[in-house]
């Protein structure tokens, strides 16, 4: 069975996959050790395809033999080392540990099954388009490198536009808004677009605390940021004096018709105490007009803090703060990818089939705790998958990225 044939086979995993999951092994590390492309190893463990790479099986067996936990796993099941290449049998002698168990690595390992996007670390591009891949697709550079250079490079779905408008409204009319999104979901891109728009307005000022460790933000540091960004004044020494200084500055800017917005990124690291303190700043008014708008930008952990059932002590903040969530690109993925490839004068249809795009959307679909379908097709995740698919297609000599290539990742 060659790899193209394997990609068309139904998923039927081998014992090696169970061992990887239960013992917390890292698939990328096994691929490196075996000399196989990561996508090739994925086809191997999910469909039983053994690549014709000299020493492939030997190198993996030798590596596993050095891992006491992996060998104990095999012993518990009465399996010899060579059994890792056999198809998984239904029911094992020892119940497998729950998916995501830390294992020997001591960190969470997501399951490597079809449709599970957790295999990719969304915080960074896990793979780059290789030179031979670029030549294969007749491209001079990657559409995913330095992909945001100006506003024209930003893809905005209807949902993204709504969130950008909500941020503009909060900044100009004293709103209190929390923007929630996964890593690589486009939060920073939308923030940059909004800030660039506000910069065109002489009557708008954005206060952007520079403290790297957001867990250390305090009432005093927020006062410092407001004072330094709104004036040339030196912050007073005592907190009471700083507070009066901030209030005076905000009211004077409000009377002058200035829109002031406090914008905090990585807000999921803020403490509950600071989130409650933000309400005190939000309450500063010039008559009936709010003197400052507040926009918090953070990962889903921030959204969890706005659950009143779990954080009743936060209700005074929760009931005043609007929450906007950035969701995945499913339904908009083709438009997003078309924009990316258009930037380098390449048509998407010359790289991927429509069926491949549909397959990728399905692969990145998941279910939440209520069983509802949710899309994990965030921009950075999509970028990573397409890069891997293009490299795999080049390896196989495929003219286009097809649905079979996507499902083989």
C-alpha positions as MATLAB code, in Angstrom:
seq = 'XXXXXXXXXXXXXXXXXXXXXXXXXXXXXXXXXXXXXXXXXXXXXXXXXXXXXXXXXXXXXXXXXXXXXXXXXXXXXXXXXXXXXXXXXXXXXXXXXXXXXXXXXXXXXXXXXXXXXXXXXXXXXXXXXXXXXXXXXXXXXXXXXXXXXXXXXXXXXXXXXXXXXXXXXXXXXXXXXXXXXXXXXXXXXXXXXXXXXXXXXXXXXXXXXXXXXXXXXXXXXXXXXXXXXXXXXXXXXXXXXXXXXXXXXXXXXXXXXXXXXXXXXXXXXXXXXXXXXXXXXXXXXXXXXXXXXXXXXXXXXXXXXXXXXXXXXXXXXXXXXXXXXXXXXXXXXXXXXXXXXXXXXXXXXXXXXXXXXXXXXXXXXXXXXXXXXXXXXXXXXXXXXXXXXXXXXXXXXXXXXXXXXXXXX';
ca = [
       0.000    0.000    0.000;
       1.472    3.365   -1.029;
       0.714    6.631    0.685;
      -1.841    7.842   -1.853;
      -3.774    4.591   -1.439;
      -3.470    4.890    2.355;
      -5.020    8.336    2.336;
      -8.147    6.870    0.775;
      -8.428    4.146    3.411;
     -10.768    4.486    6.369;
      -9.225    5.446    9.684;
      -7.954    2.330   11.424;
      -5.293    3.184   13.955;
      -2.407    1.024   15.055;
      -1.176    0.204   18.571;
       1.550    2.847   18.266;
      -1.122    5.541   18.322;
      -2.598    4.234   21.591;
       0.873    4.152   23.114;
       1.565    7.741   21.976;
      -1.662    8.991   23.537;
      -1.458    7.080   26.809;
       2.229    7.740   27.446;
       2.172   11.393   26.400;
       4.715   11.016   23.598;
       5.155   13.860   21.154;
       4.348   12.996   17.566;
       6.706   15.618   16.121;
       9.579   14.083   18.107;
       8.809   10.599   16.776;
       8.686   11.959   13.235;
      12.106   13.551   13.686;
      13.598   10.358   15.108;
      12.135    8.162   12.362;
      13.184   10.447    9.520;
       9.588   10.721    8.281;
       7.567   13.811    7.539;
       5.102   14.522   10.343;
       2.142   14.103    7.979;
       3.543   10.711    6.877;
       3.762    9.525   10.485;
       0.173   10.673   10.981;
      -0.966    8.500    8.070;
       1.008    5.637    9.593;
      -0.589    5.748   13.044;
      -4.099    6.482   11.757;
      -4.216    4.089    8.775;
      -1.434    1.554    9.258;
       0.675    2.800    6.345;
       4.370    1.929    6.832;
       6.494    4.313    4.750;
       9.353    2.958    2.657;
      11.996    4.834    4.651;
      15.162    2.945    5.522;
      15.255    2.198    9.248;
      11.835    3.780    9.908;
      10.477    1.004   12.130;
      13.843    0.219   13.711;
      14.494    3.799   14.848;
      11.043    4.113   16.439;
      11.337    0.734   18.178;
      14.783    1.597   19.528;
      13.514    4.916   20.856;
      10.474    3.366   22.556;
      12.659    0.662   24.102;
      14.485    3.399   26.044;
      11.254    4.674   27.628;
      10.456    2.742   30.783;
       6.869    3.964   30.881;
       6.203    2.917   27.278;
       7.710   -0.517   27.872;
       5.613   -0.894   31.033;
       2.533    0.047   28.981;
       3.294   -2.773   26.526;
       4.031   -5.253   29.336;
       0.715   -4.468   31.056;
      -1.053   -5.461   27.850;
       1.073   -8.526   27.197;
       2.390   -7.044   23.963;
       5.890   -7.344   22.487;
       7.562   -4.217   21.168;
       6.921   -5.228   17.547;
       3.153   -5.228   18.211;
       3.061   -1.434   17.963;
       2.688   -1.837   14.169;
      -0.446   -3.967   14.410;
      -3.930   -2.531   14.123;
      -5.508   -1.677   17.481;
      -7.773   -4.415   18.790;
     -11.054   -3.536   20.420;
     -10.713   -3.684   24.179;
      -7.393   -3.808   25.962;
      -6.209   -5.632   29.039;
      -5.566   -2.375   30.843;
      -7.920    0.539   30.425;
      -6.267    3.443   28.660;
      -5.696    6.610   30.622;
      -8.017    9.534   29.817;
      -7.239   11.449   26.647;
      -4.990   14.367   27.427;
      -3.204   12.623   30.328;
       0.100   14.318   31.050;
       2.274   11.208   30.746;
       6.038   11.330   30.869;
       6.262   14.811   29.394;
       4.367   16.312   32.328;
       2.290   18.563   30.074;
      -1.093   18.275   28.390;
      -1.006   16.310   25.142;
      -4.120   16.551   22.988;
      -5.415   13.460   21.237;
      -4.264   12.871   17.670;
      -7.523   11.868   16.040;
      -9.316   13.082   12.899;
     -10.974   16.419   13.525;
      -8.858   17.306   16.565;
      -7.119   20.649   15.967;
      -5.383   20.618   19.343;
      -2.418   18.852   17.789;
      -1.171   22.215   16.553;
       0.270   24.719   18.985;
      -1.774   27.754   18.024;
       0.577   30.212   19.676;
       3.199   29.811   16.968;
       3.627   28.654   13.388;
       4.668   25.039   13.856;
       5.965   24.596   10.334;
       7.145   26.771    7.425;
       6.607   26.353    3.722;
       9.741   24.694    2.449;
      11.634   25.891   -0.604;
      10.674   22.808   -2.618;
       7.009   23.383   -1.683;
       7.134   26.957   -2.950;
       8.645   25.751   -6.223;
       6.057   22.958   -6.447;
       3.198   25.475   -6.283;
       5.074   28.091   -8.369;
       5.155   30.617   -5.524;
       7.949   33.032   -4.689;
       7.088   33.487   -1.012;
       4.717   32.231    1.638;
       1.315   33.919    1.919;
       1.525   33.405    5.683;
       4.821   35.204    6.368;
       4.517   38.866    7.408;
       0.910   38.531    6.318;
      -0.324   41.792    7.867;
       1.457   44.848    6.476;
      -1.422   47.288    6.159;
      -5.192   47.463    6.600;
      -5.788   45.944    3.144;
      -4.166   42.697    4.345;
      -6.659   42.230    7.181;
      -9.477   39.785    6.554;
     -12.703   40.945    8.184;
     -15.787   38.738    8.261;
     -19.149   40.201    9.267;
     -18.464   39.055   12.821;
     -15.025   40.699   12.836;
     -16.553   43.939   11.538;
     -19.162   43.842   14.278;
     -16.486   43.430   16.949;
     -14.374   46.226   15.445;
     -17.414   48.522   15.427;
     -18.232   47.552   19.022;
     -14.660   48.487   20.006;
     -14.923   51.826   18.180;
     -18.238   52.540   19.910;
     -16.817   51.702   23.352;
     -13.779   53.912   22.693;
     -15.798   56.919   21.529;
     -18.851   56.691   23.778;
     -17.516   55.501   27.113;
     -18.396   51.819   26.790;
     -17.125   48.864   28.795;
     -16.289   45.953   26.488;
     -14.477   42.615   26.773;
     -13.278   41.007   23.524;
     -12.724   37.265   23.950;
     -10.907   35.054   21.481;
      -8.652   32.022   21.229;
      -4.918   32.249   20.633;
      -4.409   33.116   16.968;
      -8.058   34.149   16.631;
      -7.265   37.639   15.356;
      -7.713   39.720   18.518;
      -4.501   41.686   18.069;
      -5.192   42.241   14.376;
      -8.606   43.735   15.112;
      -7.101   45.794   17.934;
      -4.460   47.231   15.588;
      -7.119   48.130   13.027;
      -9.245   49.890   15.642;
      -6.260   51.763   17.084;
      -5.222   52.906   13.595;
      -8.745   54.211   12.976;
      -8.813   56.020   16.316;
      -5.417   57.571   15.553;
      -7.011   59.388   12.617;
      -9.352   61.155   15.023;
      -7.667   64.087   16.782;
     -10.289   63.894   19.536;
      -9.573   60.289   20.467;
      -6.840   59.074   22.791;
      -5.959   55.462   23.581;
      -4.306   54.583   26.882;
      -2.347   51.378   26.454;
      -0.628   50.115   29.639;
       2.848   48.831   28.755;
       3.342   46.557   31.778;
       4.327   43.158   30.337;
       3.202   41.094   33.322;
      -0.516   41.889   33.493;
      -0.832   40.025   36.795;
       1.087   42.928   38.374;
      -1.234   45.670   37.147;
      -2.651   47.596   40.084;
      -4.712   50.702   40.778;
      -1.482   52.682   41.068;
      -0.022   51.439   37.758;
      -3.307   52.151   35.948;
      -3.284   55.677   37.325;
       0.317   56.073   36.139;
      -0.609   54.918   32.633;
      -3.545   57.329   32.383;
      -1.523   60.277   33.653;
       1.481   59.591   31.409;
      -0.590   58.990   28.258;
      -2.880   62.002   28.743;
      -0.463   64.654   29.970;
       3.078   65.719   30.686;
       2.336   65.726   34.395;
       4.354   63.615   36.784;
       2.240   61.081   38.703;
       1.860   61.970   42.359;
       3.505   59.809   44.967;
       0.451   58.705   46.968;
      -2.461   56.734   45.517;
      -5.067   59.192   46.839;
      -3.261   62.045   45.099;
      -2.926   60.025   41.887;
      -6.626   59.194   41.933;
      -7.565   62.876   42.190;
      -5.037   63.665   39.454;
      -6.607   61.058   37.139;
     -10.129   62.259   37.836;
      -9.171   65.861   37.087;
      -7.416   64.891   33.843;
     -10.294   62.743   32.591;
     -12.898   65.395   33.337;
     -10.862   68.133   31.675;
     -10.389   65.977   28.553;
     -14.098   65.186   28.517;
     -15.023   68.882   28.683;
     -12.668   69.483   25.754;
     -14.575   66.870   23.713;
     -11.854   64.234   23.866;
     -12.722   60.527   23.777;
     -10.430   58.569   26.104;
     -10.192   54.793   25.973;
      -8.238   52.462   28.259;
      -7.286   49.348   26.268;
      -5.702   46.330   27.986;
      -4.469   43.313   26.021;
      -3.783   39.901   27.633;
      -6.556   40.864   30.036;
      -7.099   37.228   31.015;
      -4.091   37.695   33.310;
      -5.781   40.483   35.287;
      -6.784   39.657   38.827;
     -10.400   39.818   39.982;
      -9.402   42.701   42.244;
      -8.128   44.757   39.289;
     -11.194   43.961   37.194;
     -13.332   45.296   40.025;
     -11.102   48.362   40.273;
     -11.689   49.097   36.581;
     -15.329   49.748   37.421;
     -14.175   52.622   39.656;
     -12.433   54.251   36.698;
     -15.476   53.608   34.533;
     -17.663   55.446   37.071;
     -15.786   58.744   36.588;
     -18.285   60.985   34.823;
     -18.637   64.528   33.516;
     -22.301   65.108   34.179;
     -24.056   62.248   32.404;
     -21.092   61.483   30.170;
     -18.593   58.732   30.879;
     -15.075   60.133   30.913;
     -13.354   56.922   29.838;
     -14.158   53.867   27.782;
     -12.608   50.515   28.712;
     -11.760   47.678   26.316;
     -10.358   44.394   27.627;
      -8.860   41.926   25.137;
      -8.110   38.397   26.256;
      -8.310   34.647   25.825;
     -11.302   32.474   26.871;
     -10.061   32.484   30.465;
     -11.217   36.109   30.593;
     -14.676   35.020   29.460;
     -14.758   32.520   32.311;
     -14.251   35.389   34.763;
     -17.433   36.985   33.414;
     -19.555   34.008   34.429;
     -21.659   35.389   37.289;
     -22.568   31.911   38.521;
     -18.887   31.228   39.256;
     -17.838   34.776   40.197;
     -20.760   36.339   42.017;
     -18.408   38.842   43.646;
     -17.742   40.179   40.124;
     -21.414   40.925   39.414;
     -20.958   44.709   39.572;
     -18.471   44.430   36.695;
     -20.184   41.607   34.793;
     -23.524   43.429   34.628;
     -21.888   46.530   33.153;
     -19.495   44.932   30.687;
     -20.500   43.866   27.178;
     -18.769   40.658   26.020;
     -17.955   40.058   22.334;
     -16.524   36.684   21.309;
     -14.383   36.061   18.234;
     -15.344   32.721   16.715;
     -13.713   30.558   14.055;
     -13.650   31.150   10.303;
     -15.880   28.250    9.245;
     -18.167   29.599    6.548;
     -15.583   32.278    5.753;
     -12.475   30.147    5.377;
     -12.398   30.260    1.569;
     -12.659   34.060    1.535;
      -9.916   34.280    4.151;
      -7.540   32.031    2.207;
      -8.300   33.799   -1.071;
      -7.177   37.086    0.483;
      -3.963   35.501    1.798;
      -2.976   34.043   -1.576;
      -4.085   37.127   -3.488;
      -1.424   39.086   -1.589;
       1.263   37.105   -3.419;
      -0.598   37.062   -6.766;
      -1.600   33.398   -6.524;
      -5.128   32.077   -7.018;
      -6.382   29.811   -4.250;
      -7.798   27.326   -6.781;
      -4.244   26.767   -8.034;
      -3.294   25.479   -4.563;
      -6.363   23.907   -2.911;
      -9.536   22.268   -4.104;
     -12.910   23.360   -2.741;
     -13.257   19.870   -1.261;
     -10.002   20.378    0.658;
     -11.312   23.621    2.136;
     -14.518   21.876    3.169;
     -12.526   18.997    4.692;
     -10.376   21.441    6.644;
     -13.478   23.193    7.958;
     -14.911   19.863    9.073;
     -11.635   18.837   10.667;
     -11.550   22.027   12.691;
     -15.125   21.593   13.896;
     -15.606   20.573   17.512;
     -18.341   20.428   20.124;
     -18.629   22.489   23.284;
     -19.652   21.220   26.698;
     -23.313   21.431   25.656;
     -22.753   19.363   22.536;
     -23.114   22.321   20.183;
     -20.845   22.551   17.135;
     -18.137   25.199   17.392;
     -15.455   26.151   14.904;
     -11.792   26.058   15.873;
     -10.820   27.467   12.475;
      -8.964   30.473   13.835;
      -6.641   32.298   11.415;
      -3.370   31.046   12.910;
      -4.702   27.485   13.161;
      -5.823   27.597    9.516;
      -2.431   28.993    8.473;
      -0.646   26.127   10.242;
      -2.832   23.443    8.704;
      -2.573   24.833    5.167;
       1.225   25.060    5.469;
       1.411   21.431    6.593;
      -0.996   20.340    3.852;
       1.019   22.123    1.148;
       4.267   20.542    2.363;
       2.589   17.119    2.420;
       1.141   17.593   -1.084;
       4.593   18.528   -2.391;
       6.056   15.396   -0.752;
       3.460   13.223   -2.477;
       3.741   14.980   -5.829;
       0.104   16.076   -5.708;
      -0.661   19.037   -7.982;
      -3.187   20.427   -5.475;
      -4.016   20.101   -1.812;
      -6.966   17.718   -1.848;
      -9.401   16.540    0.814;
      -7.376   13.318    1.109;
      -4.240   15.303    1.899;
      -6.073   17.283    4.595;
      -7.440   14.132    6.219;
      -3.978   12.596    6.181;
      -2.485   15.304    8.391;
];
